[in-house]
């Protein structure tokens, strides 16, 4: 695949939620294309639909109308089980609050998605070790989340997201709970994943500094795409 | 198998809650095991057999049955008179002697109470329930005690629990003051004891010793017989090989003119015991249909509550697992297996402790009902316990498990954000 081929394609997506007797339309005919190996930042005010869009791209929710394609799969048409299988190796999700399982060591947390794949214990171990090497945390593998700093926990979260080698990584405010130094380190890491492994990254953020690390910034407002510019242009 | 660590880690997440849930399961499995022990023993005793039947002859119109000893010889022959009449394969007569080692009626208590079956000692090994199944050292010791009893008319075998309460031991002599047979006081020598269990509190006295004591009473009371002299035979047990023989012997006893004053009836041991248990019908019904189901329902609710709390606490984790690709059915199975593991382990441990503690520590469950002074917990309680623990854990975890697997990821993270 070339860098210009689309990794994610969102076609005229509408998404409505029922709140009491009222129907709230969060996304209003939104279309977006993200190419392979691209790092895109989604920005916009609260309630603009960023996280909803991210959930649709990650296959965690379904559009009311419209289609979401990731590579060759129309994920909005998949059954719940097929979607679960696709998520295992098709996508890596990085959360704002890390959401590591507190009873498991960092190693076990990262190994978790690999349990769903037909791998032997030694194959799983190799992949987990590689993921820890990539995020620069091999000496903290056997610590529990409670024994790690926020930045370290987020690195474990990223290791968990990349351990199955997905083409696409979605991150929902990955630096939102971190101090600026840790946030910089996490953004460096995401940038490195894009550069050295060719991962496609879609990141929701409120922070313009974090967004400036992306190739492209997409602005959403009231469920619609209002601005979509490369970072170099945005800086000017 | 590769998911087991996840289940074990989750069980250890809140050790106090896991231990309390396990303890709750253990206590309730204990109660239900004890209830089932009593019910299954009674059920077994009242279940009709088709082969190797035991029948009981008792007085027809009166409880307790009190027949004259003169009936014994004809009844033990099954009322047979003609050469082709059927005869029982074996027999045993029972009289009941109740007394106390304490001469002063005001000082009589449970500790100095004495209850003895008045019977033929040699029939202990062939006709007494459970004793006819003895093997090994227990059998050898009882046979030795019976042999001593046959040599000594005043010999008595006393259950180990009763010996302890009376503060006596084998070899001691004692005088027992009659309570149902007033003024019939018996001098006895303890020649042996029973194995622990059903006959823990019982004793056996030789029939000819009671008869001789009755005769002695008459001699010392100016030829006047004891008021109960004609009422010393309470039951006659007959063993018959099959139902046909049983019916034939029953007809012989019914038709015989020898057993009319008082009239007698012949029935299977099971129906005789069932009739005797009629007085306990409401108690047994309550145990079977109220106490046991209430325990099981309570246990299910306790487990359901504990698992529900755990599921609520872990909603985010289930959502994360869904994001990682776990299917709803896998999450459902994790929650169910966690509960089943706690329930099954606690159930088996509780049942095993109940089995060991009651049977070997206490010599049976001391719950006096009808002829059953103690109940032995059956070995099958191990699988009851496992099944009960697992069943209640399953019932209690179904709703929380469904709630866990139907977690809506977008909603959970929307709340977090």
Interface residues (C-beta under 8 A of the other chain):
Chain A: X51 X52 X55 X58 X60 X61 X80 X81 X84 X85 X86 X87 X88 X89 X93 X95 X96 X97 X99 X101 X102 X103 X104 X108 X112 X113 X115 X116 X121 X160 X172
Chain B: X2 X3 X5 X6 X9 X10 X12 X13 X316 X317 X319 X320 X321 X322 X323 X324 X325 X326 X327 X328 X409 X410 X413 X414 X416 X417
